[in-house]
């Protein structure tokens, strides 16, 4: 079963203008039924990225269950974060059913990996900005 759903996160309590800051997400479920809980979890994880300036960014999440006919399913989660003018941020994770709640653990791992990449990017941009400011002052 292949389903795809696009989510535009609701405005948060602190940011009423979420349409400007929210990153549109497309979620695709493969070999499994669409789960509202998984969609909600992806939406919550995407809210972490609102603190980074990512104009025009789009996210693609693919959740795939392999060995779905057996009781020991393996979940593969892949995330692509596309920011115009920059490199593509990609992460993937695999979890077996029963280990860290399967799909939920894989989703958490993937979004943590993407966030680490964004933190690294944000740190580089901040350091460059500071160096430029020092050079202008000198």
Kinemage of the C-alpha trace (Angstrom):
@kinemage 1
@onewidth
@group {chain A} dominant
@subgroup {mainchain}
@vectorlist {calphas} color= white
{ca unk a 1} P 0.000 0.000 0.000
{ca unk a 2} L 1.396 3.358 -1.013
{ca unk a 3} L -0.145 6.412 0.539
{ca unk a 4} L 1.152 9.914 0.556
{ca unk a 5} L 0.003 12.788 2.686
{ca unk a 6} L 1.108 16.396 2.782
{ca unk a 7} L 1.089 18.125 6.145
{ca unk a 8} L 1.251 21.803 6.888
{ca unk a 9} L 1.861 22.088 10.637
{ca unk a 10} L -0.576 24.122 12.679
{ca unk a 11} L 0.618 27.379 14.233
{ca unk a 12} L 2.380 26.845 17.510
{ca unk a 13} L 1.648 28.738 20.703
{ca unk a 14} L 4.709 30.968 20.287
{ca unk a 15} L 4.570 31.459 16.538
{ca unk a 16} L 1.149 32.468 15.245
{ca unk a 17} L 2.385 32.913 11.674
{ca unk a 18} L 3.310 29.292 11.042
{ca unk a 19} L 2.529 29.546 7.341
{ca unk a 20} L 5.737 31.584 6.935
{ca unk a 21} L 7.952 29.418 9.152
{ca unk a 22} L 6.438 25.956 8.749
{ca unk a 23} L 8.168 23.446 6.516
{ca unk a 24} L 5.724 21.502 4.338
{ca unk a 25} L 6.070 17.752 4.800
{ca unk a 26} L 5.098 14.921 2.513
{ca unk a 27} L 4.762 11.550 4.248
{ca unk a 28} L 4.613 8.327 2.288
{ca unk a 29} L 3.716 4.978 3.878
{ca unk a 30} L 4.893 1.855 2.064
{ca unk a 31} L 3.670 -1.665 2.804
{ca unk a 32} L 1.720 -0.444 5.821
{ca unk a 33} L -1.444 1.431 6.636
{ca unk a 34} L -1.361 5.131 7.325
{ca unk a 35} L -1.163 5.845 11.036
{ca unk a 36} L -2.413 9.102 12.542
{ca unk a 37} L -0.037 8.629 15.472
{ca unk a 38} L 2.962 8.383 13.132
{ca unk a 39} L 1.775 11.465 11.217
{ca unk a 40} L 1.425 13.338 14.518
{ca unk a 41} L 4.925 12.247 15.604
{ca unk a 42} L 6.467 13.417 12.326
{ca unk a 43} L 4.639 16.736 12.716
{ca unk a 44} L 6.026 17.119 16.252
{ca unk a 45} L 9.550 16.284 15.092
{ca unk a 46} L 9.299 18.849 12.272
{ca unk a 47} L 8.528 21.567 14.821
{ca unk a 48} L 12.128 21.226 16.058
{ca unk a 49} L 13.323 22.681 12.757
{ca unk a 50} L 11.382 25.943 13.132
{ca unk a 51} L 14.288 27.456 15.078
{ca unk a 52} L 16.578 27.211 12.029
{ca unk a 53} L 16.231 29.663 9.123
{ca unk a 54} L 15.212 27.385 6.237
{ca unk a 55} L 13.357 29.512 3.659
{ca unk a 56} L 11.636 27.475 0.964
{ca unk a 57} L 12.494 24.123 2.568
{ca unk a 58} L 10.468 20.974 1.893
{ca unk a 59} L 10.647 17.647 3.690
{ca unk a 60} L 9.921 14.171 2.366
{ca unk a 61} L 9.447 11.285 4.793
{ca unk a 62} L 9.154 7.668 3.645
{ca unk a 63} L 8.109 5.031 6.191
{ca unk a 64} L 8.485 1.476 4.914
{ca unk a 65} L 7.692 -1.782 6.672
{ca unk a 66} L 9.569 -4.762 5.276
{ca unk a 67} L 8.768 -8.335 6.288
{ca unk a 68} L 5.264 -7.059 7.043
{ca unk a 69} L 3.749 -10.532 6.776
{ca unk a 70} L 5.786 -11.749 9.722
{ca unk a 71} L 5.388 -10.620 13.314
{ca unk a 72} L 8.943 -9.279 13.332
{ca unk a 73} L 8.564 -6.391 10.918
{ca unk a 74} L 11.466 -4.131 10.110
{ca unk a 75} L 10.733 -0.427 9.749
{ca unk a 76} L 12.853 1.773 7.529
{ca unk a 77} L 12.424 5.534 7.800
{ca unk a 78} L 14.059 7.929 5.343
{ca unk a 79} L 13.930 11.714 5.480
{ca unk a 80} L 15.035 14.174 2.814
{ca unk a 81} L 15.102 17.848 3.739
{ca unk a 82} L 15.464 19.966 0.633
{ca unk a 83} L 16.580 23.566 1.154
{ca unk a 84} L 16.920 25.628 -2.059
{ca unk a 85} L 20.477 26.734 -2.748
{ca unk a 86} L 22.000 24.274 -0.289
{ca unk a 87} L 22.913 20.645 -0.172
{ca unk a 88} L 20.263 18.034 0.471
{ca unk a 89} L 19.954 16.828 4.070
{ca unk a 90} L 19.307 13.075 4.160
{ca unk a 91} L 19.023 10.537 6.973
{ca unk a 92} L 17.705 7.003 7.330
{ca unk a 93} L 17.208 4.517 10.127
{ca unk a 94} L 16.102 0.904 10.499
{ca unk a 95} L 14.440 -0.648 13.560
{ca unk a 96} L 12.919 -4.039 14.250
{ca unk a 97} L 9.524 -4.331 15.853
{ca unk a 98} L 9.872 -4.480 19.614
{ca unk a 99} L 13.150 -2.575 19.781
{ca unk a 100} L 12.490 0.966 20.998
{ca unk a 101} L 8.906 0.686 19.761
{ca unk a 102} L 9.933 0.005 16.162
{ca unk a 103} L 8.784 2.774 13.876
{ca unk a 104} L 8.767 5.417 16.630
{ca unk a 105} L 12.415 4.796 17.486
{ca unk a 106} L 13.395 4.903 13.827
{ca unk a 107} L 11.574 8.230 13.357
{ca unk a 108} L 13.277 9.716 16.411
{ca unk a 109} L 16.715 8.550 15.191
{ca unk a 110} L 16.197 10.019 11.736
{ca unk a 111} L 15.059 13.409 12.953
{ca unk a 112} L 17.902 13.569 15.491
{ca unk a 113} L 20.348 12.930 12.655
{ca unk a 114} L 18.841 15.684 10.499
{ca unk a 115} L 18.901 18.066 13.470
{ca unk a 116} L 22.610 17.334 14.057
{ca unk a 117} L 23.268 18.250 10.427
{ca unk a 118} L 21.316 21.495 10.819
{ca unk a 119} L 23.134 22.390 14.057
{ca unk a 120} L 26.458 21.864 12.289
{ca unk a 121} L 25.277 24.039 9.379
{ca unk a 122} L 23.974 26.744 11.711
{ca unk a 123} L 27.284 26.785 13.625
{ca unk a 124} L 29.284 27.207 10.414
{ca unk a 125} L 27.068 30.059 9.234
{ca unk a 126} L 27.295 31.786 12.615
{ca unk a 127} L 31.104 31.498 12.665
{ca unk a 128} L 31.312 32.928 9.136
{ca unk a 129} L 29.078 35.829 10.128
{ca unk a 130} L 31.260 36.593 13.157
{ca unk a 131} L 34.462 36.442 11.088
{ca unk a 132} L 32.983 38.812 8.494
{ca unk a 133} L 31.896 41.242 11.226
{ca unk a 134} L 35.406 41.200 12.744
{ca unk a 135} L 36.992 41.772 9.333
{ca unk a 136} L 34.694 44.735 8.664
{ca unk a 137} L 35.488 46.240 12.060
{ca unk a 138} L 39.240 45.965 11.499
